[in-house]
Amino acid sequence: MRGNFLHQSTKIQKTSSTESGKKIGLLKRIWLFLKGLARKFDNAVDGAASFFFKHYGKTRFMVAMSKKAQYLGLERLYEKGPKAFAYFFLFYLVRDTILYIIIPIYFAKWTSGN
């Protein structure tokens, strides 16, 4: 009696395209539309947007420099390229300022009611 428990079939039943269109609600359609737009944008920028969100706001440059900083150390990283180190430092400074200072302040103001 494998696959038949209380008269439930294990076969996949295909629904027609007209039936599936009726079952999708308004919010689902809006979500699918926005998701399609986001994917088009991500493809236009060669996957940089999805990379940015997967790595918590870091660009490919920042991830590469973080790895270098881990195995070289900050002092030797600066000696290898002061300009790249300055960009790396400024990117982290801006990102962390936005994430850990500006956003919490606006959230606190928004939720406090003042």
LINPE-V231450 format. One record per residue. N is the residue number from 1. OMEGA is omega as a letter, one per 40 degrees, with the letter a starting at -180 (NA if undefined). NEAR is the number of other ideal C-beta (glycine too) atoms within 12 Angstrom. Layout:
n:N omega:OMEGA near:NEAR
n:N omega:OMEGA near:NEAR
This chain:
n:1 omega:a near:8
n:2 omega:i near:7
n:3 omega:a near:11
n:4 omega:i near:10
n:5 omega:a near:9
n:6 omega:i near:7
n:7 omega:i near:8
n:8 omega:a near:11
n:9 omega:i near:11
n:10 omega:i near:11
n:11 omega:i near:8
n:12 omega:a near:7
n:13 omega:a near:10
n:14 omega:i near:8
n:15 omega:i near:12
n:16 omega:a near:10
n:17 omega:i near:10
n:18 omega:i near:9
n:19 omega:a near:11
n:20 omega:i near:13
n:21 omega:i near:13
n:22 omega:a near:12
n:23 omega:a near:12
n:24 omega:a near:17
n:25 omega:a near:11
n:26 omega:a near:9
n:27 omega:i near:10
n:28 omega:i near:15
n:29 omega:i near:16
n:30 omega:i near:13
n:31 omega:i near:14
n:32 omega:i near:16
n:33 omega:a near:15
n:34 omega:i near:14
n:35 omega:i near:15
n:36 omega:i near:14
n:37 omega:i near:15
n:38 omega:i near:19
n:39 omega:i near:16
n:40 omega:i near:13
n:41 omega:a near:18
n:42 omega:i near:19
n:43 omega:i near:14
n:44 omega:i near:13
n:45 omega:i near:16
n:46 omega:i near:12
n:47 omega:a near:18
n:48 omega:a near:19
n:49 omega:i near:20
n:50 omega:i near:18
n:51 omega:a near:20
n:52 omega:a near:23
n:53 omega:i near:15
n:54 omega:a near:15
n:55 omega:i near:20
n:56 omega:i near:16
n:57 omega:i near:21
n:58 omega:i near:24
n:59 omega:i near:25
n:60 omega:i near:19
n:61 omega:a near:23
n:62 omega:i near:28
n:63 omega:i near:22
n:64 omega:i near:22
n:65 omega:i near:29
n:66 omega:i near:24
n:67 omega:i near:16
n:68 omega:a near:22
n:69 omega:a near:23
n:70 omega:a near:13
n:71 omega:i near:13
n:72 omega:a near:20
n:73 omega:a near:13
n:74 omega:a near:19
n:75 omega:i near:11
n:76 omega:i near:15
n:77 omega:i near:25
n:78 omega:i near:20
n:79 omega:i near:13
n:80 omega:a near:18
n:81 omega:a near:19
n:82 omega:a near:15
n:83 omega:i near:13
n:84 omega:i near:21
n:85 omega:i near:26
n:86 omega:i near:15
n:87 omega:i near:20
n:88 omega:a near:30
n:89 omega:a near:22
n:90 omega:i near:17
n:91 omega:i near:25
n:92 omega:i near:26
n:93 omega:i near:16
n:94 omega:a near:19
n:95 omega:a near:24
n:96 omega:i near:19
n:97 omega:i near:16
n:98 omega:a near:16
n:99 omega:a near:18
n:100 omega:i near:16
n:101 omega:a near:15
n:102 omega:a near:15
n:103 omega:i near:16
n:104 omega:i near:16
n:105 omega:i near:15
n:106 omega:i near:13
n:107 omega:i near:13
n:108 omega:i near:13
n:109 omega:a near:12
n:110 omega:a near:11
n:111 omega:a near:10
n:112 omega:i near:10
n:113 omega:i near:6
n:114 omega:NA near:6
